[in-house]
Amino acid sequence: MTKVITDVICPFCGTLCDDIEVTVSDDGKKLLEVANACVIGTEKFLHSQSSDRVMKPRLRQDDGSWKEISYEDAADYTAKLLAKAKKPLMYGWSSTNCEAQSVGNEIAEIAKACCDNTAAVCHGTTLIAVQDIGLPTCTLGEVKNRADRVIFWGCNPAHAHPRHMSRYSIFPRGFFTGKGQMSRKLVVVDPRCTDTAKMADMHLQVEQGRDYELLNALRIALKGEWLPDVVAGIPSEKIREAADTLKSGRFGIIFFGMGVTQSLSKNHNIDEAIALTKDLNEYTKYSIMPMRGHYNVTGSGEVFAWQFGFPYSVDLTRGFARYNPGDTSSIDLLARGEVDAMFTIGSDPGAHFPISAVKAIANVDSVCIDPHLTPTSGVSKLHVPVAFNGVECGGNCYRMDNVPIDCRKVVEPPQGMITDEAFLIMVRDRLKKLKGVA
Amino acid sequence: METVTITMKNAPALYLEADTISPDAFAGKSAAQIAELPVFEGNVPSTLGKYFDVKGNAGATAADTKIVVKGDAQKVKYIGFKMTAGEVVIEGPADQYVGAWMKGGKLTVKGDVGAFAATAMKGGEMVIEGNAGNYLGAAYRGDWRGMSGGRILVMGNAGSDIGMYMLGGEIVVNGDVDVHALTHAEGGKLTVKGNAKSKLGGQMVEGTIIVFGSIEVMMPGFKPNGEVELEVDGAKAKFAHFIGDMGERHKKKKGVVVYGNLYKKI
């Protein structure tokens, strides 16, 4: 006999779908089928069952081979590495739960480390802009029930957040949006004709790297001021038409992604987009929301912010928290040669950082805590495999709209495997002894 | 004026945070006392004397103290941090936060400087003979009060985001500037003798930008407003005048709306 577990949370993207159904074997040890999830989410669940999974911590030997060691030895190695380093970098956190992140912050404080999450290469620029001019935002429930103007700027949810459009933004029939897609106007701003753009009522094919100018032009069009004939490759008449479409709705939402946060202008793009949202609120109700990637990157920002006061790129080396991306952000620290140890958890900088930064990881003492085999585990000296969070253990996570949702455990981890949090507690206790902290 | 010469003898393996290299911290101290001033390499507290050879005693006050930094200071941050008077001369390049929160005195760098030089500068004079990095004379992260006084001269090029949230003072760049010069400015003046890239003066409320070279892409928020003749450094020339950023909020002074001014040499 098999059991079906309903209302499971999907630990893949920031949409944090909460309607997944998982079929497990009678003894709760095997995960057999996944229903309702998108193809990426399904794969995330099923990957925990793969036969080539690494089950024990492995330490790189001088000849390049791996040697299996115990969790105790791995925790000893990690604690010693952090105790010795002058400026360790603790990076990742976005694919683990808030409980583990909080233990990680304790470690960072004792080790006087720099700590950063994946926002550094993702929506960190959004957080800079939010600090600069604020954020008029809402929850995804409000979007579903109210939004009749939906703007996707520099993001492609059809591929990156596959169920976002069906659960919240385009298709669902909400309280005031009873006709579903028919009651919404979809505007997509993207230099490419993406699958999301193909569904749009209006696609503004902006010139690459000119989002800032286009956002500025929309603000000018709202004010009815003079505009050049063409801005960012788009004729001014079309910009004025878009401005009219935006302000004619009852409730509008701007979703934005990597296309604006990591292209030319970075935080300024978001700054201007938030200012546009603010301007639109003079005509109707508008909100703006980042399309967060990892399922708990938002939670990592929350935990950093409530414990250190800043949402990412925190430098604790002087014993107090400092924050200035450009100086304290991971890629800059690595590429400039500012750190002498690297601790990675729940993310894969090896696959996402520039090669100069990845080389720096390979050149210093390093630990990678990750259930998967990744480019980061490949360049690290110690690889500690752990239980899959959200599949083999529960814990708190934050959805992209800052709503906390508890993940659920659906299947037992393999015999002897421990969670992120349990391993971090082992490291913390050892580090306390090494540093003589009570 | 007394001169203290510090020469790098043991370069740090990582980067050195030396916010004590300023006339204010040195004032009234002997060479031996200066060598005992605290610095940080990562999370390890240390002394200035471990890295630098210190020669000469400081004057009684900051105004009477001149500091000459010799040797490789490329990995040294915060030189001239919060200085209020006196003089600092860096004989080569330096890293980030040179003259950050500077209030007075004179700071000369004979090489390039890293990012965040003259962060939130309030007064004094800074001369960078090489190139400047990003965020020159900008506000600190999250602050809406950028450079409010003083003068910066960059003989080479400057990076992006210079003069962000600028309120007053003057920046002169003899070379080119990267994107986002004077974003969010509410005052101050920037003169670019070379070329500017895009996003120049974006979200600008008030302030003045003068560009002698080309502007790669003009912000749509800057509206043509005729031509004017301006005198810069004693030479008169004709400039196209633009006002903006039209998308941004603007104050009224004596019943007249005040815009940011952008002049481009014709």
Interface residues (C-beta under 8 A of the other chain):
Chain A: A85 K86 K87 A111 K112 A113 I128 Q131 D132 R210 Y212 E213 N216 A217 R219 I220 K223 E225 W226 L227 P228 V231 L264 S265 H268 D271 E272 A275 D279 L316 T317 R318 G319 Y323 N324 P325 G326 D327 R336 G337 E338 V339 D340
Chain B: A13 L14 Y15 E17 F40 E41 G42 N43 V44 Q96 Y97 A115 F116 N134 Y135 Y140 R141 G142 W144 V179 H180 T183 H184 S198 K199 G202 Q203 V217 M218 M219 P220 G221 K223 D245 M246 G247 E248
